[in-house]
Amino acid sequence: MSVSGISSSFLGSGPMIQPSRRQSEDQIGRQLEQDLKNGDLQGAQQAYAQLAAFGPNNSGPFTDPTLKAEFQTLGQDLQAGNMTNAQADNKTLTTGLIQKDIQTVMQDSTNGQSPNPQGLANALANLKGDYWAVYGQQINMSQLQGLEGGNSPTPISVQA
């Protein structure tokens, strides 16, 4: 019996899978993190504008009033060209975002005597996505347990 190879034209045909809204937010958030880290003002401004477009009145994906205000402050500093303040704003924003995600996970996992499995799954997905967007790596259980205790997140530096 003979097996022939798969045509490369076959692999290239068919619909491309588009990322979900959540995945797009995380990807743009990661780009914003990288641009801020690298001091790329123009790139950070572009990523911010893309992220802002996800919410009403350019609030980005944030519904929490504190996070929304921090995000808008970040945008104002980027617009003014103040990279140092934008980097500080972003640190405040991302710390608050991760802490809020952890609180939501904890609430959904200890919701009275009966945890909310769907809520918990969504909360964990949000935490994982936001953690990746901020730190560029997946969160592991030991990091999650450290975060639960109030420790600030410490990303692991991986060199290739």
C-alpha positions as CSV (number, residue, x, y, z in Angstrom):
1,M,0.0,0.0,0.0
2,S,1.4,3.4,-1.0
3,V,0.8,6.6,0.9
4,S,1.3,9.9,-0.9
5,G,2.1,13.2,0.8
6,I,-0.5,15.9,1.5
7,S,-0.5,18.6,-1.0
8,S,0.6,22.0,0.3
9,S,-2.3,23.6,-1.5
10,F,-4.6,21.5,0.6
11,L,-3.0,22.8,3.8
12,G,-3.3,26.4,2.7
13,S,-7.0,26.2,1.7
14,G,-9.9,26.4,4.0
15,P,-10.9,29.1,6.5
16,M,-8.4,30.6,8.9
17,I,-9.4,30.3,12.5
18,Q,-9.9,33.8,13.9
19,P,-8.9,34.4,17.5
20,S,-11.7,35.1,19.9
21,R,-12.4,38.6,21.3
22,R,-10.7,37.6,24.5
23,Q,-7.6,36.2,22.7
24,S,-7.4,39.4,20.6
25,E,-7.5,41.5,23.8
26,D,-4.8,39.4,25.3
27,Q,-2.6,39.6,22.2
28,I,-3.0,43.4,22.0
29,G,-2.4,43.7,25.7
30,R,0.8,41.7,25.4
31,Q,1.9,44.0,22.5
32,L,1.3,47.0,24.7
33,E,3.3,45.5,27.5
34,Q,6.2,44.8,25.1
35,D,6.1,48.3,23.6
36,L,6.1,49.9,27.1
37,K,8.9,47.7,28.2
38,N,11.0,48.6,25.1
39,G,10.2,52.3,25.3
40,D,8.4,52.3,21.9
41,L,6.0,55.2,22.3
42,Q,4.5,55.0,18.9
43,G,3.9,51.2,19.2
44,A,2.5,51.7,22.7
45,Q,0.1,54.4,21.4
46,Q,-1.1,52.1,18.6
47,A,-1.6,49.1,20.9
48,Y,-3.4,51.3,23.4
49,A,-5.7,52.6,20.7
50,Q,-6.5,49.0,19.6
51,L,-7.1,47.9,23.1
52,A,-9.3,51.0,23.9
53,A,-11.5,50.1,20.9
54,F,-12.7,47.0,22.7
55,G,-14.8,49.1,25.2
56,P,-17.5,51.7,25.1
57,N,-16.1,55.3,25.1
58,N,-12.6,53.8,24.6
59,S,-12.5,52.2,28.0
60,G,-10.9,49.0,26.6
61,P,-11.9,45.7,28.0
62,F,-12.3,47.1,31.5
63,T,-15.7,47.3,33.3
64,D,-14.3,47.8,36.8
65,P,-14.4,51.6,37.5
66,T,-10.9,51.6,39.1
67,L,-9.3,49.7,36.2
68,K,-11.1,51.7,33.6
69,A,-9.8,55.0,35.2
70,E,-6.3,53.6,35.4
71,F,-6.5,52.5,31.7
72,Q,-7.6,56.0,30.7
73,T,-4.8,57.6,32.7
74,L,-2.4,55.4,30.8
75,G,-3.9,56.6,27.6
76,Q,-3.5,60.2,28.6
77,D,0.1,59.8,29.4
78,L,0.8,57.9,26.2
79,Q,-1.0,60.7,24.2
80,A,1.2,63.3,26.0
81,G,4.3,61.3,25.1
82,N,5.2,60.7,28.7
83,M,6.7,57.2,28.6
84,T,7.9,57.2,32.2
85,N,4.5,58.0,33.6
86,A,2.8,55.5,31.1
87,Q,5.1,52.7,32.3
88,A,4.2,53.5,36.0
89,D,0.5,53.7,35.1
90,N,0.7,50.4,33.4
91,K,2.3,48.8,36.4
92,T,-0.5,50.0,38.6
93,L,-3.1,48.9,36.0
94,T,-1.7,45.4,35.5
95,T,-1.2,44.8,39.3
96,G,-4.9,45.8,39.9
97,L,-6.0,43.7,37.0
98,I,-4.3,40.5,38.2
99,Q,-5.4,41.1,41.8
100,K,-9.0,41.5,40.6
101,D,-8.8,38.4,38.6
102,I,-7.5,36.5,41.7
103,Q,-10.3,37.9,43.8
104,T,-12.8,36.7,41.2
105,V,-11.3,33.2,41.1
106,M,-11.4,33.0,44.9
107,Q,-15.0,34.2,45.1
108,D,-16.1,31.8,42.5
109,S,-14.3,28.9,44.0
110,T,-15.6,29.5,47.5
111,N,-19.1,30.7,46.7
112,G,-20.8,29.5,49.9
113,Q,-21.0,25.8,50.1
114,S,-21.5,25.2,46.4
115,P,-18.8,26.7,44.1
116,N,-19.9,28.1,40.7
117,P,-18.1,25.8,38.2
118,Q,-18.9,27.8,35.1
119,G,-18.0,31.1,36.9
120,L,-14.8,29.6,38.2
121,A,-13.8,28.3,34.7
122,N,-14.4,31.8,33.3
123,A,-12.5,33.4,36.1
124,L,-9.6,31.1,35.7
125,A,-9.5,31.7,31.9
126,N,-9.5,35.5,32.5
127,L,-6.7,35.2,35.0
128,K,-4.6,33.0,32.7
129,G,-5.2,35.3,29.7
130,D,-4.4,38.4,31.7
131,Y,-1.4,36.9,33.3
132,W,0.0,35.9,29.9
133,A,-0.8,39.4,28.5
134,V,1.1,41.0,31.3
135,Y,4.0,38.6,31.8
136,G,4.3,36.8,28.5
137,Q,4.1,33.3,30.2
138,Q,1.5,31.0,31.5
139,I,0.7,31.1,35.2
140,N,1.5,27.9,37.2
141,M,-0.1,26.6,40.3
142,S,2.7,27.6,42.6
143,Q,2.5,31.2,41.3
144,L,-1.2,31.2,41.8
145,Q,-0.9,30.0,45.3
146,G,1.7,32.7,46.0
147,L,-0.7,35.3,44.5
148,E,-3.5,34.1,46.7
149,G,-1.4,34.9,49.7
150,G,-1.0,38.5,48.6
151,N,2.5,38.2,47.2
152,S,3.1,40.3,44.1
153,P,3.6,38.3,40.9
154,T,7.1,37.5,39.9
155,P,7.4,36.3,36.3
156,I,10.0,33.7,35.6
157,S,12.6,34.8,33.1
158,V,13.2,32.2,30.5
159,Q,16.2,32.6,28.2
160,A,16.4,30.7,24.9
